[in-house]
Amino acid sequence: MRKPELNITPFVDIMLVLLAILMVSVTVSTYQEKSVNLPEGSKTTPATKSATIKIVITKSNEVLVNNEKIPLDNFLENFNLKYGNFNKNALVYIAADKDIKYDTFMKVYAAVVKTGFRQIGLLTK
């Protein structure tokens, strides 16, 4: 007398197909977009400013930002406070006297970069 054989290959195939169908249906039902009634927004322009910023470093180490004097000692803090909310794609022009120390220029330049501005131009004659 022969023992009966159990072939489980068709059973595994059917289970894999059912598992795939289950995974797809759960994903679709979970990530369906919900309808949300959003409120109306303000009709005014955003608060960020996008004007250009001109920085001038004089021979006597005075730093003028848009014709307003900012002390060099704590330039980073003051510049970040006044211009930190500007659009970071705004143009920033730096005009420095040719006789200033390189360290003075780099302090101003580094403060502009740390504030997050990406478009910085150096003005020359």
Number of C-alpha atoms within 10 A of each C-alpha: 3 4 5 6 6 6 8 8 9 9 9 11 11 10 12 12 11 11 12 10 11 11 11 10 11 10 10 10 9 8 8 8 8 6 6 6 6 6 6 6 6 7 6 6 7 7 9 12 14 13 12 15 16 18 24 21 21 15 13 9 17 14 23 18 19 11 11 10 13 16 14 16 9 11 16 20 12 15 17 16 11 10 18 18 14 19 17 18 14 16 17 21 17 21 19 22 14 11 10 14 12 10 9 15 17 11 15 21 17 12 18 23 14 13 18 17 18 15 14 17 12 12 12 9 3
